[in-house]
Amino acid sequence: MRPRIAVIHHSRRGTMRTLAALAAEGARAGGAAVRLLRVAEDDPAVMAWPERVAEPEDVLWADGLVLATPTYFGNVSADFKRFLETTSPLWRKGLLADRIVTGMTSSTCTHAGREATLLALHQTAFHWGSWVLGADPADPVFGPAGGNPYGVSADSRPDGAGADARSAARSLGHRLADLTARVCPSAAGPAGSAVSGPVKVTVVHGADDGRARLMAQECAAGARSVGARVRLRRVAGAGRRQGPMAATVTREDVAWADAVVFGAQARLGCMAAPLLDFVQSLASADWRGPLWGKPASGFVTSALTHTGSESALLSFHHLLLNSGAVVVPPGFTDQAVFEAGGNPYGTCDVRSASAVPTSAALAAVAYQGRRTAMAGDLVRRPAAAPPPGPGERAAGDENTGSLGGLRDDHAAI
């Protein structure tokens, strides 16, 4: 069975519809069954595109999603936000976890909030418990399109979209189909084709925070509980000599792993500098550094409840996506997340609450270790679904994803 991908767009004048159709084309070329859909339009004067209106059940149907919205004031359009909020009943039942989500956007000006719009889409996906896939920084088509690691961003144009953006949209759809085919249980290869041996996880923590060390140990224990081989490491630094000290992390430790979890203090809304320096040192000239293509996640300790417990994790995700990693947050996918404060972006331990990490925080970070390990095990599997042959439509397709009906005189947004 082929993986199922829903490409959902809001497009008043054409750009997002053009890019959505091309992403659908790329996903279909990657072997996926595709639904190309639009959100309901508030303005009756705006021409409706031929695709049917997306419903929450389309999100439930999909293994992967491309969410395509124009940028309005650095955020998604009101129509698209309204559609996202209709998924709340499914979210409350925990039915939206473990989909893979990527995004596309456009605006008139180059720096008019395109990155902010894509990051806003990511936050919805994190709350769903979905994985977030950015654009592949190693794919040569994304550089000419602006090199946005968070998804595809494009100029609004009367002809729908420029050639570079069109190529990037098609490639993003293909990348999503490839990853979804490996992760989706119904589409992945048979058990016998799986990579042999246990999944490998590296857990890295800041050297100057004893609480982060304890969280990292519990995260590693969680990964081991599902059969993973684990390397527990710390970033370079003196650290606090409380209990056994982990070995200093190296680039090879990250290259060895199938999945990686990072944790450190939140300082001024960011992860502590030594950890950030290490992750930045992993950058590669060809963009295929040791994090490329791997599931990754993060946890933090913060001084007070809201002194970076969310912003530090969200900003850290930016580094991961720039590195080509797939962000696998805990989301609202387990009761342990709620009991630890309900942070869907990663586990947080608040230092003012107790002298050592709370039992709830330790349980949540252990769950995060298990979750990341299982994601690493899925991503390393080969995909079984072959792409459709020439002229063949994959089972489940509702339309061809063509650009039919797109008028060249539509200014693009």
ChimeraX attribute file (.defattr): number of C-alpha atoms within 10 A of each C-alpha:
attribute: neighborCount
match mode: 1-to-1
recipient: residues
	/A:1	17
	/A:2	27
	/A:3	32
	/A:4	28
	/A:5	31
	/A:6	28
	/A:7	31
	/A:8	30
	/A:9	30
	/A:10	28
	/A:11	29
	/A:12	21
	/A:13	25
	/A:14	28
	/A:15	33
	/A:16	31
	/A:17	31
	/A:18	26
	/A:19	32
	/A:20	35
	/A:21	27
	/A:22	27
	/A:23	33
	/A:24	34
	/A:25	22
	/A:26	25
	/A:27	33
	/A:28	29
	/A:29	23
	/A:30	25
	/A:31	28
	/A:32	36
	/A:33	26
	/A:34	31
	/A:35	27
	/A:36	28
	/A:37	27
	/A:38	27
	/A:39	24
	/A:40	17
	/A:41	18
	/A:42	10
	/A:43	10
	/A:44	7
	/A:45	8
	/A:46	11
	/A:47	12
	/A:48	17
	/A:49	20
	/A:50	13
	/A:51	17
	/A:52	15
	/A:53	17
	/A:54	19
	/A:55	17
	/A:56	15
	/A:57	11
	/A:58	19
	/A:59	21
	/A:60	17
	/A:61	15
	/A:62	22
	/A:63	30
	/A:64	33
	/A:65	29
	/A:66	26
	/A:67	25
	/A:68	32
	/A:69	35
	/A:70	30
	/A:71	23
	/A:72	17
	/A:73	13
	/A:74	18
	/A:75	21
	/A:76	24
	/A:77	17
	/A:78	15
	/A:79	16
	/A:80	22
	/A:81	15
	/A:82	14
	/A:83	19
	/A:84	18
	/A:85	12
	/A:86	13
	/A:87	19
	/A:88	14
	/A:89	11
	/A:90	16
	/A:91	18
	/A:92	12
	/A:93	11
	/A:94	15
	/A:95	16
	/A:96	25
	/A:97	22
	/A:98	23
	/A:99	23
	/A:100	27
	/A:101	27
	/A:102	26
	/A:103	30
	/A:104	32
	/A:105	33
	/A:106	31
	/A:107	24
	/A:108	15
	/A:109	11
	/A:110	13
	/A:111	10
	/A:112	16
	/A:113	20
	/A:114	31
	/A:115	22
	/A:116	18
	/A:117	25
	/A:118	30
	/A:119	23
	/A:120	15
	/A:121	26
	/A:122	26
	/A:123	17
	/A:124	17
	/A:125	26
	/A:126	25
	/A:127	20
	/A:128	26
	/A:129	26
	/A:130	27
	/A:131	24
	/A:132	29
	/A:133	29
	/A:134	28
	/A:135	28
	/A:136	28
	/A:137	23
	/A:138	19
	/A:139	16
	/A:140	13
	/A:141	21
	/A:142	24
	/A:143	15
	/A:144	13
	/A:145	20
	/A:146	16
	/A:147	20
	/A:148	22
	/A:149	24
	/A:150	29
	/A:151	30
	/A:152	31
	/A:153	32
	/A:154	30
	/A:155	21
	/A:156	24
	/A:157	20
	/A:158	17
	/A:159	17
	/A:160	27
	/A:161	23
	/A:162	17
	/A:163	11
	/A:164	15
	/A:165	26
	/A:166	23
	/A:167	20
	/A:168	31
	/A:169	34
	/A:170	23
	/A:171	27
	/A:172	30
	/A:173	31
	/A:174	23
	/A:175	22
	/A:176	27
	/A:177	33
	/A:178	20
	/A:179	24
	/A:180	31
	/A:181	31
	/A:182	23
	/A:183	27
	/A:184	23
	/A:185	14
	/A:186	16
	/A:187	22
	/A:188	24
	/A:189	18
	/A:190	13
	/A:191	10
	/A:192	7
	/A:193	12
	/A:194	16
	/A:195	13
	/A:196	9
	/A:197	10
	/A:198	15
	/A:199	23
	/A:200	22
	/A:201	31
	/A:202	26
	/A:203	30
	/A:204	31
	/A:205	32
	/A:206	27
	/A:207	26
	/A:208	20
	/A:209	16
	/A:210	21
	/A:211	24
	/A:212	27
	/A:213	28
	/A:214	17
	/A:215	30
	/A:216	29
	/A:217	22
	/A:218	22
	/A:219	31
	/A:220	28
	/A:221	20
	/A:222	25
	/A:223	28
	/A:224	20
	/A:225	15
	/A:226	15
	/A:227	16
	/A:228	24
	/A:229	18
	/A:230	23
	/A:231	19
	/A:232	22
	/A:233	24
	/A:234	26
	/A:235	24
	/A:236	17
	/A:237	11
	/A:238	8
	/A:239	15
	/A:240	14
	/A:241	10
	/A:242	9
	/A:243	9
	/A:244	8
	/A:245	14
	/A:246	16
	/A:247	13
	/A:248	15
	/A:249	19
	/A:250	15
	/A:251	14
	/A:252	10
	/A:253	19
	/A:254	25
	/A:255	17
	/A:256	15
	/A:257	22
	/A:258	28
	/A:259	31
	/A:260	27
	/A:261	26
	/A:262	26
	/A:263	31
	/A:264	34
	/A:265	31
	/A:266	24
	/A:267	17
	/A:268	12
	/A:269	19
	/A:270	21
	/A:271	29
	/A:272	20
	/A:273	14
	/A:274	18
	/A:275	22
	/A:276	17
	/A:277	12
	/A:278	15
	/A:279	20
	/A:280	14
	/A:281	11
	/A:282	19
	/A:283	18
	/A:284	13
	/A:285	7
	/A:286	10
	/A:287	17
	/A:288	18
	/A:289	19
	/A:290	22
	/A:291	27
	/A:292	23
	/A:293	22
	/A:294	24
	/A:295	32
	/A:296	28
	/A:297	27
	/A:298	31
	/A:299	33
	/A:300	30
	/A:301	28
	/A:302	25
	/A:303	16
	/A:304	14
	/A:305	16
	/A:306	11
	/A:307	17
	/A:308	23
	/A:309	28
	/A:310	23
	/A:311	17
	/A:312	26
	/A:313	28
	/A:314	21
	/A:315	15
	/A:316	21
	/A:317	25
	/A:318	17
	/A:319	16
	/A:320	24
	/A:321	25
	/A:322	21
	/A:323	27
	/A:324	27
	/A:325	29
	/A:326	26
	/A:327	27
	/A:328	29
	/A:329	31
	/A:330	34
	/A:331	28
	/A:332	24
	/A:333	24
	/A:334	15
	/A:335	12
	/A:336	21
	/A:337	25
	/A:338	15
	/A:339	14
	/A:340	20
	/A:341	16
	/A:342	19
	/A:343	22
	/A:344	23
	/A:345	28
	/A:346	26
	/A:347	33
	/A:348	34
	/A:349	30
	/A:350	24
	/A:351	17
	/A:352	12
	/A:353	12
	/A:354	9
	/A:355	9
	/A:356	16
	/A:357	20
	/A:358	16
	/A:359	12
	/A:360	18
	/A:361	23
	/A:362	24
	/A:363	21
	/A:364	32
	/A:365	34
	/A:366	25
	/A:367	26
	/A:368	30
	/A:369	33
	/A:370	24
	/A:371	22
	/A:372	29
	/A:373	33
	/A:374	21
	/A:375	23
	/A:376	26
	/A:377	23
	/A:378	23
	/A:379	22
	/A:380	19
	/A:381	20
	/A:382	20
	/A:383	24
	/A:384	17
	/A:385	19
	/A:386	14
	/A:387	18
	/A:388	17
	/A:389	10
	/A:390	7
	/A:391	6
	/A:392	9
	/A:393	19
	/A:394	21
	/A:395	15
	/A:396	14
	/A:397	18
	/A:398	15
	/A:399	16
	/A:400	16
	/A:401	24
	/A:402	15
	/A:403	15
	/A:404	11
	/A:405	9
	/A:406	17
	/A:407	13
	/A:408	13
	/A:409	12
	/A:410	16
	/A:411	16
	/A:412	25
	/A:413	27
